[in-house]
Amino acid sequence: MSETSRNIVLSIRGVNKTFGGLKALSNIDLEIEEGKTHAIIGPNGAGKSTLLNTCIGRIRPDSGSIRFLDHDLTGGDMRPHDINQLGISRVFQTPEIFPELSLLNNVMIPAFAHKEGTFRFNPFSALRNEKAIEEEAMSLLEDFGMADQAHHHAGNLSRGNKRRLELAMCLIQHPKLLLLDEPTAGMARHDTNRTIELLKKIKQSGMTKVIIEHDMHVVFSLADRISVLAQGAIIAEGEPNEIKGHPKVREAYLGSAEI
């Protein structure tokens, strides 16, 4: 079946990356289907974050190809900003926020940086759109339970709340593909559960997501399909029930945790 008929949003073919003598990625083939949540799991050092970095232009693969819709992300001179403009947003393992600015300004800035949020020629239109962006930013902060801190400095947030803030910063860009690198790391369980519910609502909107996560409760609550990465290579892939029942995967990555 062709990629078009299967509505493939992201296609990774034969991607390899070596750092010195370390093979970080080894012949990675992966397809992400439109509207689905695809989880990538594996131990630390398996190559998960490296793989996401190749998708946003922070790392160039040594070989192979990465296509997002009709765009070749590995050919030519695609920079991270260019890839973001195409419709890919990422929540990083270490939150990337503006600590000296308020939560509200943190969420508003990405909307102005994005093409649809840049207003240069009509000051009256700019004011109207700025108001709309502010209202959307406040709505996102309410969804994440942080509206009461909207005018506080973002640098004072806990690590878990910084991660939720960064997620709001991504969502205001209305990405076609959202990449989440351990989005619930550092969160208390009630905040994790709230984030799961928000991500489920995002799923209902049809947004495509790739999620890296060590918390199997999060993975099995959200994922439509799971790929298991070890030593830079995909060793298993399937629907959640298939991965749960895979003896090698369960022994290596899930342990005795209740799932």
Secondary structure in CASP SS format (residue, H / E / C, confidence):
PFRMAT SS
TARGET T0000
AUTHOR 0000-0000-0000
METHOD secondary structure of the structure
MODEL  1
M C 1.00
S C 1.00
E C 1.00
T C 1.00
S C 1.00
R C 1.00
N C 1.00
I E 1.00
V E 1.00
L E 1.00
S E 1.00
I E 1.00
R E 1.00
G E 1.00
V E 1.00
N E 1.00
K E 1.00
T E 1.00
F E 1.00
G C 1.00
G C 1.00
L E 1.00
K E 1.00
A E 1.00
L E 1.00
S E 1.00
N E 1.00
I E 1.00
D E 1.00
L E 1.00
E E 1.00
I E 1.00
E E 1.00
E C 1.00
G C 1.00
K C 1.00
T E 1.00
H E 1.00
A E 1.00
I E 1.00
I E 1.00
G C 1.00
P C 1.00
N C 1.00
G C 1.00
A C 1.00
G C 1.00
K H 1.00
S H 1.00
T H 1.00
L H 1.00
L H 1.00
N H 1.00
T H 1.00
C H 1.00
I C 1.00
G C 1.00
R C 1.00
I C 1.00
R C 1.00
P C 1.00
D C 1.00
S E 1.00
G E 1.00
S E 1.00
I E 1.00
R E 1.00
F E 1.00
L C 1.00
D C 1.00
H E 1.00
D E 1.00
L C 1.00
T C 1.00
G C 1.00
G C 1.00
D C 1.00
M C 1.00
R C 1.00
P H 1.00
H H 1.00
D H 1.00
I H 1.00
N H 1.00
Q H 1.00
L H 1.00
G C 1.00
I E 1.00
S E 1.00
R E 1.00
V E 1.00
F C 1.00
Q C 1.00
T C 1.00
P C 1.00
E C 1.00
I C 1.00
F C 1.00
P C 1.00
E C 1.00
L C 1.00
S E 1.00
L H 1.00
L H 1.00
N H 1.00
N H 1.00
V H 1.00
M H 1.00
I H 1.00
P H 1.00
A H 1.00
F H 1.00
A H 1.00
H C 1.00
K H 1.00
E H 1.00
G H 1.00
T C 1.00
F C 1.00
R C 1.00
F C 1.00
N C 1.00
P H 1.00
F H 1.00
S H 1.00
A H 1.00
L H 1.00
R H 1.00
N H 1.00
E H 1.00
K H 1.00
A H 1.00
I H 1.00
E H 1.00
E H 1.00
E H 1.00
A H 1.00
M H 1.00
S H 1.00
L H 1.00
L H 1.00
E H 1.00
D H 1.00
F C 1.00
G C 1.00
M C 1.00
A H 1.00
D H 1.00
Q H 1.00
A C 1.00
H C 1.00
H C 1.00
H E 1.00
A H 1.00
G H 1.00
N H 1.00
L C 1.00
S C 1.00
R H 1.00
G H 1.00
N H 1.00
K H 1.00
R H 1.00
R H 1.00
L H 1.00
E H 1.00
L H 1.00
A H 1.00
M H 1.00
C H 1.00
L H 1.00
I C 1.00
Q C 1.00
H C 1.00
P C 1.00
K C 1.00
L E 1.00
L E 1.00
L E 1.00
L E 1.00
D E 1.00
E C 1.00
P C 1.00
T C 1.00
A C 1.00
G C 1.00
M C 1.00
A C 1.00
R H 1.00
H H 1.00
D H 1.00
T H 1.00
N H 1.00
R H 1.00
T H 1.00
I H 1.00
E H 1.00
L H 1.00
L H 1.00
K H 1.00
K H 1.00
I H 1.00
K H 1.00
Q H 1.00
S C 1.00
G C 1.00
M C 1.00
T E 1.00
K E 1.00
V E 1.00
I E 1.00
I E 1.00
E C 1.00
H C 1.00
D C 1.00
M H 1.00
H H 1.00
V H 1.00
V H 1.00
F H 1.00
S H 1.00
L H 1.00
A C 1.00
D C 1.00
R E 1.00
I E 1.00
S E 1.00
V E 1.00
L E 1.00
A E 1.00
Q C 1.00
G C 1.00
A E 1.00
I E 1.00
I E 1.00
A E 1.00
E E 1.00
G E 1.00
E C 1.00
P H 1.00
N H 1.00
E H 1.00
I H 1.00
K H 1.00
G C 1.00
H C 1.00
P H 1.00
K H 1.00
V H 1.00
R H 1.00
E H 1.00
A H 1.00
Y H 1.00
L H 1.00
G C 1.00
S C 1.00
A C 1.00
E C 1.00
I C 1.00
END
